[in-house]
Amino acid sequence: MLENILDLGQIIIADIVLSGDNALIIGMAAAGLAPDLRKKAILFGMVIAALLRVVFALVATKLLGIPGLLLVGGLLLFWVCWSLYKEIRSQSHSQAMTADGEIVGDGDGKQRTLGQALIAITIADVSMSLDNVLAVAAIADGDTNKLIFGLALAIILMAFAATMIMKLLGKYPWISWVGLIVLIYVAAEMLYRGIFDETNGILKYLQSAGMIG
């Protein structure tokens, strides 16, 4: 009983931390859209994240054993960070936002389309949903009920947080830079773990294969 409670507590903490990253990406991508497209971006982003979590959960035990998987996820997330950096920089030079998140001014920067936002969200979700599922699967240790609980909680947390983050970015555009720094940190951590992790880091695999000493 106590072990189950501790496991659920760990899953909740992991979901709060890792789902926040997904929500940040969805919120930042949606904030760069026209107001009438933002709710659609959040909804589609949530659906994409949920579907990816289900797919990853179905093969979670196999994913845990793939060496260097987090390395690939980290590189994908760095690419998303670079795209977000260029967009934030462009908007800060050419646009301003009202307190309601309306974009004003006649800047030269091009506003992001819904398709562009969904591409960025999908790429980021591939890496961060993977990280979330791997963490929950490791804690659940084969318990399907715990895994389902972790996935459902993550989706609920994202729905709440993404909307809140989008509204904050509309009122305080400078928060975009803080969010970008957080995402860069997450990407760097995934990259580090993908190389040095004792379970599925690429160095561990190369050592076990006798390719390096």
C-alpha positions, 0 to 999 in steps of 0.5 A: 500500500505504502509503495503504491502511494509513493509510486503515485506521488512520484508519478504526480511530481514527474507529470507536473514537471514534464507536462509543464514543458509540453504546456510551455511549448503549446502556449508559446506556439499558440501565443504567436498566432492570430487570436482566433487561431489560438484555441485551435492550436491549444486543442490540436496540440493537446490531441497530438500530445495525447496521441503520442503519449498513448503510442509511446506508452504501448511500447514503453518497455521497449523504448526504455531499452533503446540507447541514445533515444533521449539524445535524439529527443534533445536534438529535436527540442534544440531545433524547436528552441532555435525556431522559437528564438527566431520567432520571438526575436522577430516579434520583439523587433516588429510587433507589440501586443495589447493586454488582451494579447492582440498584436498591433503595429505594422511591423515587417515580421510575418505572423506564424500560421496554424500549420507552422505552430502545429509543426513546432508543437508536434516536433517538441511533443515527440521529444517531451512526450517521450521523456514523460512516458519514459519517466512514468513507465519507469516508476510504474514498473509494469503496472498498467493502472499506474501508467494510465493514471500518469498519462491521464494526469499529464494530459489534464495538467497540459490543458490547464497550463497551456491556456494559462501560459498563452494568456500570460505571454499575451500580457507579458511578452518578455516571459517568452524569453524566460520560457525559451531559457527553460526549454533550452535547459530541458533540451540540454538535460535530455541531450546529457542524459541521452549521452551519459545515462546509465540505462540507455545513454549512448556511451553505456551502449558503446561500452557494453558493445566493446566499441569504447573502453 
